[in-house]
Amino acid sequence: MKLSRHHLAALAAFLIWGFFPIPLRWLAGYASGQILFFRILISLLILLLLHSLGRRAAVRGVWAQWQTAAPAERRRVALSTGLGGLLLTSNWLLFIYVVNQVSVQAGSFAYLICPILTALLGFVVLGEKLRPNQWAAIGLSALSCALLGVGEIRMLLMSLVVASTYAAYLISQRSLQGYDRLVLLTVQLLLAAALVLPVAPLLGAEPLVGLQDGRLLLVTGLLSLGFTVVPLFLNLYALNVLPSGAVGIMMYLNPLVSFALAFLYFGEQATTTQVVAYGVILLSVVLYNLAFQPRSASTNP
């Protein structure tokens, strides 16, 4: 299979996200809410700048699309966008806490199991069909969680909470097909900012103090631009041409790179039981994606 620039864009996006724990750990001494506040704020400012400079037509298009939609669709889009903002904010906060206060392994495991958990939620919430191999993968994932829970129940629970919030976010966005995702993300970050600002002290965030902290602003600026907006653009660019199944398979590069960093860069240790659990979840990932590979290969450019 020849790699096109769209393949390379998707691979670059997930590779960048895989290295996300490194700059995040530079802020391990800060409250998770403080990091969250400035990641939301700076990401939002970058997106607003991009829309004002070159995406005004896209913003107007989404607004016109929503205004001319039937009342039921407008309510559905508003609800899904608002719920998405809440879930995304929760996921970002939880992931920051898990990586900095629990372990990189826990954050990596969360995103390794997330696609399978999303499929299960799609079955329960949306009535989507699952193939036999996908059910088998879900069973193996459950076995992996059971193994990981032996002596590491806190790590398992935190991983499942992170995975569940992002899986729920993805499910909530299924009803927004046909709308510009970058514009909707901007709206969600506006809602996130409005949500976080009033409760900032409860999250440990101190906006006025943070504005005077050069280190915090520099690193959260890097997280916002280099590890949020840029890979998001690359991913959306790839999805403009590539089938979602092909991009979905590439997304496993993210947690696999993070796992490698956990052991090789951060020096984390794993028990024999954890290693077996990781092996089982990798087997479930392979099994889950077997049905997608032939189809993806035949439609790739």
MOLINHU-V192296 format. One record per residue. RES is the residue in three letters. PHI is phi in radians with two decimals (* if undefined). PSI is psi in whole degrees, 0 to 359 (999 if undefined). NEAR is the number of other ideal C-beta (glycine too) atoms within 8 Angstrom. Layout:
res->RES phi->PHI psi->PSI near->NEAR
res->RES phi->PHI psi->PSI near->NEAR
This chain:
res->MET phi->* psi->126 near->4
res->LYS phi->-1.40 psi->131 near->4
res->LEU phi->-1.44 psi->119 near->6
res->SER phi->-1.54 psi->176 near->9
res->ARG phi->-1.15 psi->335 near->5
res->HIS phi->-1.27 psi->321 near->12
res->HIS phi->-1.07 psi->315 near->13
res->LEU phi->-1.12 psi->324 near->9
res->ALA phi->-1.11 psi->315 near->12
res->ALA phi->-1.13 psi->316 near->16
res->LEU phi->-1.08 psi->319 near->11
res->ALA phi->-1.12 psi->320 near->10
res->ALA phi->-1.05 psi->311 near->13
res->PHE phi->-1.28 psi->331 near->16
res->LEU phi->-1.17 psi->317 near->11
res->ILE phi->-1.05 psi->312 near->13
res->TRP phi->-1.08 psi->329 near->10
res->GLY phi->-1.11 psi->330 near->13
res->PHE phi->-1.57 psi->4 near->12
res->PHE phi->-0.94 psi->322 near->12
res->PRO phi->-1.05 psi->335 near->13
res->ILE phi->-1.12 psi->301 near->9
res->PRO phi->-1.16 psi->331 near->13
res->LEU phi->-1.12 psi->321 near->13
res->ARG phi->-1.18 psi->340 near->11
res->TRP phi->-1.10 psi->340 near->7
res->LEU phi->-1.90 psi->24 near->12
res->ALA phi->-1.06 psi->335 near->8
res->GLY phi->-1.43 psi->355 near->3
res->TYR phi->-1.68 psi->154 near->8
res->ALA phi->-1.11 psi->142 near->8
res->SER phi->-1.02 psi->323 near->13
res->GLY phi->-1.14 psi->327 near->13
res->GLN phi->-1.16 psi->316 near->14
res->ILE phi->-1.11 psi->315 near->16
res->LEU phi->-1.02 psi->313 near->15
res->PHE phi->-1.00 psi->312 near->15
res->PHE phi->-1.36 psi->334 near->13
res->ARG phi->-1.16 psi->316 near->14
res->ILE phi->-1.10 psi->312 near->14
res->LEU phi->-1.07 psi->311 near->9
res->ILE phi->-1.23 psi->319 near->14
res->SER phi->-1.05 psi->318 near->12
res->LEU phi->-1.11 psi->316 near->13
res->LEU phi->-1.10 psi->320 near->8
res->ILE phi->-1.10 psi->314 near->11
res->LEU phi->-1.15 psi->319 near->13
res->LEU phi->-1.09 psi->322 near->9
res->LEU phi->-1.14 psi->317 near->8
res->LEU phi->-1.09 psi->316 near->11
res->HIS phi->-1.12 psi->320 near->14
res->SER phi->-1.22 psi->330 near->7
res->LEU phi->-1.50 psi->322 near->6
res->GLY phi->-2.55 psi->6 near->5
res->ARG phi->-2.26 psi->29 near->11
res->ARG phi->-1.12 psi->323 near->8
res->ALA phi->-1.11 psi->321 near->6
res->ALA phi->-1.14 psi->319 near->11
res->VAL phi->-1.11 psi->314 near->11
res->ARG phi->-1.11 psi->323 near->8
res->GLY phi->-1.10 psi->316 near->9
res->VAL phi->-1.13 psi->318 near->12
res->TRP phi->-1.10 psi->315 near->8
res->ALA phi->-1.15 psi->320 near->8
res->GLN phi->-1.06 psi->318 near->10
res->TRP phi->-1.26 psi->321 near->10
res->GLN phi->-1.16 psi->325 near->7
res->THR phi->-1.54 psi->357 near->5
res->ALA phi->-1.30 psi->160 near->9
res->ALA phi->-1.14 psi->153 near->5
res->PRO phi->-0.94 psi->321 near->6
res->ALA phi->-1.12 psi->320 near->6
res->GLU phi->-1.20 psi->322 near->8
res->ARG phi->-1.09 psi->319 near->11
res->ARG phi->-1.13 psi->319 near->8
res->ARG phi->-1.13 psi->316 near->9
res->VAL phi->-1.14 psi->317 near->13
res->ALA phi->-1.10 psi->317 near->8
res->LEU phi->-1.15 psi->315 near->8
res->SER phi->-1.14 psi->322 near->12
res->THR phi->-1.19 psi->315 near->13
res->GLY phi->-1.12 psi->315 near->9
res->LEU phi->-1.10 psi->321 near->9
res->GLY phi->-1.08 psi->319 near->14
res->GLY phi->-1.08 psi->319 near->15
res->LEU phi->-1.15 psi->315 near->11
res->LEU phi->-1.19 psi->321 near->13
res->LEU phi->-1.14 psi->319 near->12
res->THR phi->-1.08 psi->315 near->13
res->SER phi->-1.08 psi->317 near->9
res->ASN phi->-1.13 psi->316 near->12
res->TRP phi->-1.07 psi->315 near->11
res->LEU phi->-1.10 psi->314 near->12
res->LEU phi->-1.15 psi->319 near->12
res->PHE phi->-1.15 psi->318 near->11
res->ILE phi->-1.03 psi->315 near->13
res->TYR phi->-1.12 psi->315 near->11
res->VAL phi->-1.11 psi->313 near->15
res->VAL phi->-1.13 psi->319 near->15
res->ASN phi->-1.51 psi->334 near->11
res->GLN phi->-2.03 psi->344 near->7
res->VAL phi->-1.93 psi->280 near->10
res->SER phi->-3.00 psi->156 near->10
res->VAL phi->-1.16 psi->327 near->14
res->GLN phi->-1.00 psi->317 near->12
res->ALA phi->-1.09 psi->317 near->14
res->GLY phi->-1.15 psi->322 near->16
res->SER phi->-1.17 psi->316 near->13
res->PHE phi->-1.06 psi->322 near->14
res->ALA phi->-1.01 psi->314 near->17
res->TYR phi->-1.44 psi->345 near->13
res->LEU phi->-1.30 psi->323 near->13
res->ILE phi->-1.54 psi->346 near->15
res->CYS phi->-1.01 psi->313 near->11
res->PRO phi->-1.06 psi->323 near->11
res->ILE phi->-1.23 psi->321 near->14
res->LEU phi->-1.14 psi->325 near->12
res->THR phi->-1.11 psi->319 near->12
res->ALA phi->-1.10 psi->319 near->13
res->LEU phi->-1.15 psi->318 near->10
res->LEU phi->-1.13 psi->323 near->12
res->GLY phi->-1.07 psi->323 near->11
res->PHE phi->-1.18 psi->314 near->11
res->VAL phi->-1.26 psi->315 near->6
res->VAL phi->-1.54 psi->316 near->7
res->LEU phi->-1.82 psi->354 near->9
res->GLY phi->1.26 psi->23 near->5
res->GLU phi->-1.23 psi->146 near->7
res->LYS phi->-1.41 psi->146 near->5
res->LEU phi->-2.11 psi->138 near->9
res->ARG phi->-1.36 psi->161 near->7
res->PRO phi->-0.97 psi->319 near->5
res->ASN phi->-1.15 psi->331 near->10
res->GLN phi->-1.27 psi->322 near->12
res->TRP phi->-1.11 psi->320 near->9
res->ALA phi->-1.10 psi->321 near->10
res->ALA phi->-1.12 psi->321 near->13
res->ILE phi->-1.12 psi->320 near->14
res->GLY phi->-1.10 psi->318 near->9
res->LEU phi->-1.15 psi->324 near->13
res->SER phi->-1.11 psi->320 near->14
res->ALA phi->-1.10 psi->320 near->8
res->LEU phi->-1.10 psi->319 near->9
res->SER phi->-1.07 psi->318 near->14
res->CYS phi->-1.12 psi->320 near->12
res->ALA phi->-1.10 psi->318 near->8
res->LEU phi->-1.14 psi->318 near->12
res->LEU phi->-1.18 psi->331 near->14
res->GLY phi->-1.29 psi->347 near->9
res->VAL phi->-1.28 psi->102 near->7
res->GLY phi->1.41 psi->354 near->6
res->GLU phi->-2.31 psi->44 near->11
res->ILE phi->-1.12 psi->324 near->7
res->ARG phi->-1.12 psi->314 near->7
res->MET phi->-1.07 psi->316 near->13
res->LEU phi->-1.09 psi->313 near->11
res->LEU phi->-1.09 psi->318 near->8
res->MET phi->-1.14 psi->320 near->14
res->SER phi->-1.09 psi->317 near->15
res->LEU phi->-1.17 psi->324 near->11
res->VAL phi->-1.16 psi->316 near->9
res->VAL phi->-1.08 psi->313 near->16
res->ALA phi->-1.10 psi->320 near->13
res->SER phi->-1.16 psi->320 near->9
res->THR phi->-1.16 psi->321 near->12
res->TYR phi->-1.31 psi->323 near->14
res->ALA phi->-1.08 psi->317 near->12
res->ALA phi->-1.12 psi->323 near->10
res->TYR phi->-1.07 psi->314 near->12
res->LEU phi->-1.08 psi->319 near->9
res->ILE phi->-1.12 psi->319 near->12
res->SER phi->-1.14 psi->338 near->11
res->GLN phi->-1.61 psi->355 near->11
res->ARG phi->-1.08 psi->331 near->9
res->SER phi->-1.45 psi->3 near->8
res->LEU phi->-1.84 psi->20 near->12
res->GLN phi->-1.05 psi->138 near->5
res->GLY phi->1.68 psi->350 near->4
res->TYR phi->-1.78 psi->148 near->11
res->ASP phi->-1.13 psi->115 near->9
res->ARG phi->-1.17 psi->328 near->9
res->LEU phi->-1.23 psi->323 near->14
res->VAL phi->-1.15 psi->316 near->13
res->LEU phi->-1.13 psi->323 near->14
res->LEU phi->-1.08 psi->321 near->10
res->THR phi->-1.08 psi->317 near->12
res->VAL phi->-1.08 psi->318 near->10
res->GLN phi->-1.12 psi->323 near->12
res->LEU phi->-1.24 psi->328 near->14
res->LEU phi->-1.09 psi->316 near->10
res->LEU phi->-1.15 psi->320 near->12
res->ALA phi->-1.07 psi->317 near->14
res->ALA phi->-1.10 psi->318 near->11
res->ALA phi->-1.15 psi->330 near->8
res->LEU phi->-1.34 psi->318 near->11
res->VAL phi->-1.36 psi->323 near->15
res->LEU phi->-0.98 psi->312 near->9
res->PRO phi->-1.17 psi->333 near->6
res->VAL phi->-1.86 psi->15 near->8
res->ALA phi->-0.91 psi->314 near->12
res->PRO phi->-1.08 psi->325 near->7
res->LEU phi->-1.17 psi->333 near->6
res->LEU phi->-1.58 psi->358 near->14
res->GLY phi->1.47 psi->12 near->9
res->ALA phi->-1.56 psi->138 near->13
res->GLU phi->-2.25 psi->86 near->9
res->PRO phi->-0.95 psi->315 near->9
res->LEU phi->-1.16 psi->321 near->6
res->VAL phi->-1.18 psi->319 near->7
res->GLY phi->-1.10 psi->326 near->13
res->LEU phi->-1.15 psi->343 near->7
res->GLN phi->-1.80 psi->6 near->6
res->ASP phi->-1.82 psi->101 near->8
res->GLY phi->-1.08 psi->320 near->6
res->ARG phi->-1.09 psi->313 near->6
res->LEU phi->-1.06 psi->314 near->13
res->LEU phi->-1.15 psi->321 near->12
res->LEU phi->-1.15 psi->313 near->8
res->VAL phi->-1.26 psi->318 near->11
res->THR phi->-1.18 psi->331 near->13
res->GLY phi->-1.13 psi->319 near->9
res->LEU phi->-1.13 psi->317 near->10
res->LEU phi->-1.08 psi->321 near->15
res->SER phi->-1.28 psi->313 near->14
res->LEU phi->-1.43 psi->304 near->11
res->GLY phi->-1.35 psi->332 near->9
res->PHE phi->-2.05 psi->6 near->13
res->THR phi->-2.21 psi->295 near->11
res->VAL phi->-1.25 psi->313 near->11
res->VAL phi->-1.09 psi->307 near->10
res->PRO phi->-1.13 psi->330 near->13
res->LEU phi->-1.11 psi->316 near->11
res->PHE phi->-1.06 psi->316 near->9
res->LEU phi->-1.06 psi->318 near->13
res->ASN phi->-1.15 psi->315 near->13
res->LEU phi->-1.14 psi->323 near->10
res->TYR phi->-1.06 psi->317 near->9
res->ALA phi->-1.14 psi->319 near->14
res->LEU phi->-1.21 psi->345 near->10
res->ASN phi->-1.16 psi->337 near->7
res->VAL phi->-2.12 psi->314 near->7
res->LEU phi->-1.36 psi->148 near->13
res->PRO phi->-1.17 psi->148 near->9
res->SER phi->-1.07 psi->330 near->7
res->GLY phi->-1.09 psi->319 near->9
res->ALA phi->-1.17 psi->318 near->14
res->VAL phi->-1.19 psi->324 near->13
res->GLY phi->-1.05 psi->322 near->10
res->ILE phi->-1.16 psi->322 near->11
res->MET phi->-1.16 psi->336 near->11
res->MET phi->-1.11 psi->341 near->9
res->TYR phi->-1.21 psi->346 near->11
res->LEU phi->-1.06 psi->326 near->10
res->ASN phi->-1.02 psi->299 near->12
res->PRO phi->-1.19 psi->332 near->12
res->LEU phi->-1.18 psi->319 near->11
res->VAL phi->-1.12 psi->318 near->12
res->SER phi->-1.10 psi->321 near->16
res->PHE phi->-1.07 psi->315 near->13
res->ALA phi->-1.06 psi->319 near->9
res->LEU phi->-1.12 psi->321 near->14
res->ALA phi->-0.98 psi->318 near->14
res->PHE phi->-1.58 psi->319 near->11
res->LEU phi->-1.55 psi->330 near->5
res->TYR phi->-1.82 psi->313 near->8
res->PHE phi->-1.57 psi->351 near->9
res->GLY phi->1.21 psi->27 near->5
res->GLU phi->-1.27 psi->155 near->9
res->GLN phi->-1.95 psi->158 near->5
res->ALA phi->-2.38 psi->140 near->8
res->THR phi->-1.34 psi->168 near->8
res->THR phi->-1.05 psi->319 near->5
res->THR phi->-1.09 psi->319 near->11
res->GLN phi->-1.12 psi->318 near->12
res->VAL phi->-1.06 psi->317 near->9
res->VAL phi->-1.10 psi->318 near->9
res->ALA phi->-1.08 psi->318 near->12
res->TYR phi->-1.14 psi->322 near->12
res->GLY phi->-1.12 psi->320 near->8
res->VAL phi->-1.15 psi->318 near->13
res->ILE phi->-1.18 psi->324 near->14
res->LEU phi->-1.12 psi->320 near->9
res->LEU phi->-1.09 psi->320 near->9
res->SER phi->-1.16 psi->325 near->16
res->VAL phi->-1.11 psi->314 near->13
res->VAL phi->-1.06 psi->314 near->8
res->LEU phi->-1.11 psi->318 near->11
res->TYR phi->-1.08 psi->324 near->13
res->ASN phi->-1.64 psi->358 near->10
res->LEU phi->-1.00 psi->319 near->8
res->ALA phi->-1.23 psi->340 near->9
res->PHE phi->-1.51 psi->335 near->10
res->GLN phi->-1.09 psi->311 near->9
res->PRO phi->-1.06 psi->319 near->7
res->ARG phi->-1.15 psi->318 near->10
res->SER phi->-1.12 psi->318 near->12
res->ALA phi->-1.11 psi->324 near->9
res->SER phi->-1.31 psi->341 near->6
res->THR phi->-1.86 psi->355 near->7
res->ASN phi->-1.26 psi->143 near->11
res->PRO phi->-1.24 psi->999 near->6
